[in-house]
């Protein structure tokens, strides 16, 4: 069974890994210049690098639906720089997953595939998709709704190691990011993680807490004021920087349930 996933960030990639390991063929679409910060676990990096391997699973950039079909035939994941989803009519997935996580529906319609599943708030099962999977940390994380919507976005990042908003790095102004640290580096309060180069000045992004840099946009990435640029993990476990998160795997379990429920099983 062929699964199409809109978005190739860390949550989408965690879902793709679980589906691939369950026997599904998977292709993904993302922006021509992806904005995922947990780049060490994101298949969107294939758009930048040509190919990428996450937890032993390889994904390759496809420049056309025909190239994607060849990559899929080689038992690898295909990633296309196709924000509008033009490839869908050619590849015709049995299931389409909206994993953009924009907190609102940008492009997806319930008619885009025989089974359409969406992650998080901004979607209503039965209206613009067939099922919605909860993405908010807590008791309902990974739960599937076949009617209604996921919980509303609170605007506050989930608690990791006792920190929420403190662990997220944001751009102080519009400009171009220049990374000064790498994913996996240890940081302490005041350490300069990156600079934002604008027309008028160069402004630093400093670490507010101690921990390991779990995510950071790459050098040359355009950013806007307030844009999420990085993520610090206060737990200090280096493996967390290179493994799919517990949240992604929980959501992936909900997606797997929804696929089997909506399609009647693996075919």
Number of C-alpha atoms within 10 A of each C-alpha: 13 16 23 26 25 26 29 30 26 25 28 27 24 27 27 29 24 19 19 18 11 11 13 17 20 26 30 30 30 26 17 13 13 23 22 26 20 25 22 23 28 25 35 35 27 23 24 14 10 13 18 21 16 19 12 8 15 16 27 25 26 26 14 15 19 13 16 24 18 13 19 19 12 10 17 19 28 29 33 27 23 19 15 14 18 12 19 16 11 11 16 15 23 16 21 29 28 25 24 22 19 13 14 13 18 13 13 20 16 19 12 20 21 14 21 28 28 32 31 27 21 19 26 21 21 16 13 20 24 24 30 32 31 25 25 22 14 11 8 13 20 25 20 25 20 18 14 14 22 25 15 13 14 8 8 8 15 16 13 13 12 10 16 12 13 15 25 18 22 17 22 16 18 17 22 20 26 20 20 15 16 16 23 22 16 18 22 16 11 12 17 16 22 25 21 26 19 15 9 7 11 14 17 19 22 17 23 17 18 18 23 23 26 28 26 27 24 23 14 13 16 18 22 16 12 12 15 17 25 24 24 29 24 21 14 19 13 17 10 17 23 19 15 22 14 12 19 21 20 21 27 24 20 22 27 16 16 25 23 12 13 16 14 9 12 10 9
